[in-house]
Amino acid sequence: MLRWFNRQMRGIQILLLILPIVNWVIEIGVRWSKFIEKPGIGYCVLAILVSIGGMAIGFLDAIWCLLFKHLIFAVSEKDL
């Protein structure tokens, strides 16, 4: 899901991260797919935090995505 998200146009990414319920679903999908792709304690903790309270992190990710063109701690080496 991370690769799919990174392939979207920047405006679509921001829109997906601003819409409340949609951003939570996108965050869960991206974070858990990143954890499955590259297991690590940091990715696991972030995936669990997003699952519990992902909407706030989604809004931070919208700003981060606008500035740096990827999500916080979820850049895919394949998409660079």
Chimera marker file (.cmm) of the C-alpha trace (Angstrom):
<marker_set name="trace">
<marker id="1" x="0.000" y="0.000" z="0.000" r="1" g="1" b="0" radius="0.5"/>
<marker id="2" x="2.956" y="2.303" z="0.607" r="1" g="1" b="0" radius="0.5"/>
<marker id="3" x="4.041" y="2.030" z="-3.020" r="1" g="1" b="0" radius="0.5"/>
<marker id="4" x="0.473" y="2.759" z="-4.169" r="1" g="1" b="0" radius="0.5"/>
<marker id="5" x="0.302" y="5.815" z="-1.918" r="1" g="1" b="0" radius="0.5"/>
<marker id="6" x="3.681" y="7.145" z="-3.068" r="1" g="1" b="0" radius="0.5"/>
<marker id="7" x="2.630" y="6.830" z="-6.721" r="1" g="1" b="0" radius="0.5"/>
<marker id="8" x="-0.378" y="9.113" z="-6.264" r="1" g="1" b="0" radius="0.5"/>
<marker id="9" x="-0.147" y="12.771" z="-7.208" r="1" g="1" b="0" radius="0.5"/>
<marker id="10" x="0.822" y="15.024" z="-4.294" r="1" g="1" b="0" radius="0.5"/>
<marker id="11" x="-2.605" y="16.685" z="-4.203" r="1" g="1" b="0" radius="0.5"/>
<marker id="12" x="-4.350" y="13.317" z="-3.963" r="1" g="1" b="0" radius="0.5"/>
<marker id="13" x="-1.991" y="12.259" z="-1.162" r="1" g="1" b="0" radius="0.5"/>
<marker id="14" x="-2.735" y="15.411" z="0.816" r="1" g="1" b="0" radius="0.5"/>
<marker id="15" x="-6.470" y="15.023" z="0.240" r="1" g="1" b="0" radius="0.5"/>
<marker id="16" x="-6.373" y="11.404" z="1.427" r="1" g="1" b="0" radius="0.5"/>
<marker id="17" x="-4.544" y="12.489" z="4.586" r="1" g="1" b="0" radius="0.5"/>
<marker id="18" x="-6.854" y="15.422" z="5.363" r="1" g="1" b="0" radius="0.5"/>
<marker id="19" x="-10.184" y="13.544" z="5.196" r="1" g="1" b="0" radius="0.5"/>
<marker id="20" x="-10.752" y="12.205" z="8.749" r="1" g="1" b="0" radius="0.5"/>
<marker id="21" x="-11.835" y="8.574" z="8.324" r="1" g="1" b="0" radius="0.5"/>
<marker id="22" x="-9.966" y="8.128" z="5.058" r="1" g="1" b="0" radius="0.5"/>
<marker id="23" x="-6.690" y="9.278" z="6.621" r="1" g="1" b="0" radius="0.5"/>
<marker id="24" x="-7.031" y="6.693" z="9.383" r="1" g="1" b="0" radius="0.5"/>
<marker id="25" x="-7.588" y="3.876" z="6.857" r="1" g="1" b="0" radius="0.5"/>
<marker id="26" x="-4.661" y="5.064" z="4.706" r="1" g="1" b="0" radius="0.5"/>
<marker id="27" x="-2.399" y="5.381" z="7.749" r="1" g="1" b="0" radius="0.5"/>
<marker id="28" x="-3.234" y="1.873" z="8.947" r="1" g="1" b="0" radius="0.5"/>
<marker id="29" x="-2.658" y="0.401" z="5.496" r="1" g="1" b="0" radius="0.5"/>
<marker id="30" x="0.613" y="2.236" z="4.919" r="1" g="1" b="0" radius="0.5"/>
<marker id="31" x="2.055" y="1.642" z="8.392" r="1" g="1" b="0" radius="0.5"/>
<marker id="32" x="1.229" y="-2.061" z="8.561" r="1" g="1" b="0" radius="0.5"/>
<marker id="33" x="2.459" y="-2.641" z="4.996" r="1" g="1" b="0" radius="0.5"/>
<marker id="34" x="5.734" y="-0.880" z="5.886" r="1" g="1" b="0" radius="0.5"/>
<marker id="35" x="6.077" y="-3.080" z="8.979" r="1" g="1" b="0" radius="0.5"/>
<marker id="36" x="5.454" y="-6.216" z="6.889" r="1" g="1" b="0" radius="0.5"/>
<marker id="37" x="7.911" y="-5.022" z="4.220" r="1" g="1" b="0" radius="0.5"/>
<marker id="38" x="10.668" y="-4.194" z="6.712" r="1" g="1" b="0" radius="0.5"/>
<marker id="39" x="10.020" y="-5.603" z="10.210" r="1" g="1" b="0" radius="0.5"/>
<marker id="40" x="11.411" y="-3.579" z="13.071" r="1" g="1" b="0" radius="0.5"/>
<marker id="41" x="10.396" y="-2.493" z="16.534" r="1" g="1" b="0" radius="0.5"/>
<marker id="42" x="10.014" y="1.147" z="15.476" r="1" g="1" b="0" radius="0.5"/>
<marker id="43" x="7.707" y="0.313" z="12.580" r="1" g="1" b="0" radius="0.5"/>
<marker id="44" x="5.705" y="-2.031" z="14.833" r="1" g="1" b="0" radius="0.5"/>
<marker id="45" x="5.240" y="0.624" z="17.535" r="1" g="1" b="0" radius="0.5"/>
<marker id="46" x="4.232" y="3.219" z="14.938" r="1" g="1" b="0" radius="0.5"/>
<marker id="47" x="1.758" y="0.809" z="13.308" r="1" g="1" b="0" radius="0.5"/>
<marker id="48" x="0.152" y="0.090" z="16.682" r="1" g="1" b="0" radius="0.5"/>
<marker id="49" x="-0.023" y="3.813" z="17.574" r="1" g="1" b="0" radius="0.5"/>
<marker id="50" x="-1.645" y="4.595" z="14.231" r="1" g="1" b="0" radius="0.5"/>
<marker id="51" x="-4.155" y="1.798" z="14.726" r="1" g="1" b="0" radius="0.5"/>
<marker id="52" x="-5.233" y="3.289" z="18.048" r="1" g="1" b="0" radius="0.5"/>
<marker id="53" x="-5.119" y="7.025" z="17.323" r="1" g="1" b="0" radius="0.5"/>
<marker id="54" x="-4.158" y="7.425" z="13.711" r="1" g="1" b="0" radius="0.5"/>
<marker id="55" x="-6.175" y="10.512" z="12.805" r="1" g="1" b="0" radius="0.5"/>
<marker id="56" x="-3.839" y="12.907" z="14.629" r="1" g="1" b="0" radius="0.5"/>
<marker id="57" x="-0.800" y="11.267" z="13.065" r="1" g="1" b="0" radius="0.5"/>
<marker id="58" x="-2.558" y="11.469" z="9.696" r="1" g="1" b="0" radius="0.5"/>
<marker id="59" x="-2.826" y="15.242" z="9.933" r="1" g="1" b="0" radius="0.5"/>
<marker id="60" x="0.876" y="15.484" z="10.855" r="1" g="1" b="0" radius="0.5"/>
<marker id="61" x="1.641" y="13.218" z="7.896" r="1" g="1" b="0" radius="0.5"/>
<marker id="62" x="-0.320" y="15.537" z="5.594" r="1" g="1" b="0" radius="0.5"/>
<marker id="63" x="1.967" y="18.415" z="6.545" r="1" g="1" b="0" radius="0.5"/>
<marker id="64" x="5.065" y="16.196" z="6.331" r="1" g="1" b="0" radius="0.5"/>
<marker id="65" x="3.983" y="14.910" z="2.916" r="1" g="1" b="0" radius="0.5"/>
<marker id="66" x="3.472" y="18.450" z="1.687" r="1" g="1" b="0" radius="0.5"/>
<marker id="67" x="6.981" y="19.442" z="2.783" r="1" g="1" b="0" radius="0.5"/>
<marker id="68" x="9.037" y="16.300" z="2.116" r="1" g="1" b="0" radius="0.5"/>
<marker id="69" x="6.947" y="14.286" z="-0.406" r="1" g="1" b="0" radius="0.5"/>
<marker id="70" x="6.675" y="11.167" z="1.773" r="1" g="1" b="0" radius="0.5"/>
<marker id="71" x="5.138" y="10.069" z="5.053" r="1" g="1" b="0" radius="0.5"/>
<marker id="72" x="6.998" y="10.216" z="8.360" r="1" g="1" b="0" radius="0.5"/>
<marker id="73" x="9.203" y="7.095" z="8.688" r="1" g="1" b="0" radius="0.5"/>
<marker id="74" x="7.576" y="5.477" z="5.659" r="1" g="1" b="0" radius="0.5"/>
<marker id="75" x="9.682" y="6.311" z="2.640" r="1" g="1" b="0" radius="0.5"/>
<marker id="76" x="9.991" y="3.324" z="0.333" r="1" g="1" b="0" radius="0.5"/>
<marker id="77" x="13.427" y="2.712" z="-1.152" r="1" g="1" b="0" radius="0.5"/>
<marker id="78" x="11.743" y="1.251" z="-4.253" r="1" g="1" b="0" radius="0.5"/>
<marker id="79" x="9.940" y="4.542" z="-4.931" r="1" g="1" b="0" radius="0.5"/>
<marker id="80" x="12.976" y="6.826" z="-4.586" r="1" g="1" b="0" radius="0.5"/>
<link id1="1" id2="2" r="1" g="1" b="0" radius="0.2"/>
<link id1="2" id2="3" r="1" g="1" b="0" radius="0.2"/>
<link id1="3" id2="4" r="1" g="1" b="0" radius="0.2"/>
<link id1="4" id2="5" r="1" g="1" b="0" radius="0.2"/>
<link id1="5" id2="6" r="1" g="1" b="0" radius="0.2"/>
<link id1="6" id2="7" r="1" g="1" b="0" radius="0.2"/>
<link id1="7" id2="8" r="1" g="1" b="0" radius="0.2"/>
<link id1="8" id2="9" r="1" g="1" b="0" radius="0.2"/>
<link id1="9" id2="10" r="1" g="1" b="0" radius="0.2"/>
<link id1="10" id2="11" r="1" g="1" b="0" radius="0.2"/>
<link id1="11" id2="12" r="1" g="1" b="0" radius="0.2"/>
<link id1="12" id2="13" r="1" g="1" b="0" radius="0.2"/>
<link id1="13" id2="14" r="1" g="1" b="0" radius="0.2"/>
<link id1="14" id2="15" r="1" g="1" b="0" radius="0.2"/>
<link id1="15" id2="16" r="1" g="1" b="0" radius="0.2"/>
<link id1="16" id2="17" r="1" g="1" b="0" radius="0.2"/>
<link id1="17" id2="18" r="1" g="1" b="0" radius="0.2"/>
<link id1="18" id2="19" r="1" g="1" b="0" radius="0.2"/>
<link id1="19" id2="20" r="1" g="1" b="0" radius="0.2"/>
<link id1="20" id2="21" r="1" g="1" b="0" radius="0.2"/>
<link id1="21" id2="22" r="1" g="1" b="0" radius="0.2"/>
<link id1="22" id2="23" r="1" g="1" b="0" radius="0.2"/>
<link id1="23" id2="24" r="1" g="1" b="0" radius="0.2"/>
<link id1="24" id2="25" r="1" g="1" b="0" radius="0.2"/>
<link id1="25" id2="26" r="1" g="1" b="0" radius="0.2"/>
<link id1="26" id2="27" r="1" g="1" b="0" radius="0.2"/>
<link id1="27" id2="28" r="1" g="1" b="0" radius="0.2"/>
<link id1="28" id2="29" r="1" g="1" b="0" radius="0.2"/>
<link id1="29" id2="30" r="1" g="1" b="0" radius="0.2"/>
<link id1="30" id2="31" r="1" g="1" b="0" radius="0.2"/>
<link id1="31" id2="32" r="1" g="1" b="0" radius="0.2"/>
<link id1="32" id2="33" r="1" g="1" b="0" radius="0.2"/>
<link id1="33" id2="34" r="1" g="1" b="0" radius="0.2"/>
<link id1="34" id2="35" r="1" g="1" b="0" radius="0.2"/>
<link id1="35" id2="36" r="1" g="1" b="0" radius="0.2"/>
<link id1="36" id2="37" r="1" g="1" b="0" radius="0.2"/>
<link id1="37" id2="38" r="1" g="1" b="0" radius="0.2"/>
<link id1="38" id2="39" r="1" g="1" b="0" radius="0.2"/>
<link id1="39" id2="40" r="1" g="1" b="0" radius="0.2"/>
<link id1="40" id2="41" r="1" g="1" b="0" radius="0.2"/>
<link id1="41" id2="42" r="1" g="1" b="0" radius="0.2"/>
<link id1="42" id2="43" r="1" g="1" b="0" radius="0.2"/>
<link id1="43" id2="44" r="1" g="1" b="0" radius="0.2"/>
<link id1="44" id2="45" r="1" g="1" b="0" radius="0.2"/>
<link id1="45" id2="46" r="1" g="1" b="0" radius="0.2"/>
<link id1="46" id2="47" r="1" g="1" b="0" radius="0.2"/>
<link id1="47" id2="48" r="1" g="1" b="0" radius="0.2"/>
<link id1="48" id2="49" r="1" g="1" b="0" radius="0.2"/>
<link id1="49" id2="50" r="1" g="1" b="0" radius="0.2"/>
<link id1="50" id2="51" r="1" g="1" b="0" radius="0.2"/>
<link id1="51" id2="52" r="1" g="1" b="0" radius="0.2"/>
<link id1="52" id2="53" r="1" g="1" b="0" radius="0.2"/>
<link id1="53" id2="54" r="1" g="1" b="0" radius="0.2"/>
<link id1="54" id2="55" r="1" g="1" b="0" radius="0.2"/>
<link id1="55" id2="56" r="1" g="1" b="0" radius="0.2"/>
<link id1="56" id2="57" r="1" g="1" b="0" radius="0.2"/>
<link id1="57" id2="58" r="1" g="1" b="0" radius="0.2"/>
<link id1="58" id2="59" r="1" g="1" b="0" radius="0.2"/>
<link id1="59" id2="60" r="1" g="1" b="0" radius="0.2"/>
<link id1="60" id2="61" r="1" g="1" b="0" radius="0.2"/>
<link id1="61" id2="62" r="1" g="1" b="0" radius="0.2"/>
<link id1="62" id2="63" r="1" g="1" b="0" radius="0.2"/>
<link id1="63" id2="64" r="1" g="1" b="0" radius="0.2"/>
<link id1="64" id2="65" r="1" g="1" b="0" radius="0.2"/>
<link id1="65" id2="66" r="1" g="1" b="0" radius="0.2"/>
<link id1="66" id2="67" r="1" g="1" b="0" radius="0.2"/>
<link id1="67" id2="68" r="1" g="1" b="0" radius="0.2"/>
<link id1="68" id2="69" r="1" g="1" b="0" radius="0.2"/>
<link id1="69" id2="70" r="1" g="1" b="0" radius="0.2"/>
<link id1="70" id2="71" r="1" g="1" b="0" radius="0.2"/>
<link id1="71" id2="72" r="1" g="1" b="0" radius="0.2"/>
<link id1="72" id2="73" r="1" g="1" b="0" radius="0.2"/>
<link id1="73" id2="74" r="1" g="1" b="0" radius="0.2"/>
<link id1="74" id2="75" r="1" g="1" b="0" radius="0.2"/>
<link id1="75" id2="76" r="1" g="1" b="0" radius="0.2"/>
<link id1="76" id2="77" r="1" g="1" b="0" radius="0.2"/>
<link id1="77" id2="78" r="1" g="1" b="0" radius="0.2"/>
<link id1="78" id2="79" r="1" g="1" b="0" radius="0.2"/>
<link id1="79" id2="80" r="1" g="1" b="0" radius="0.2"/>
</marker_set>
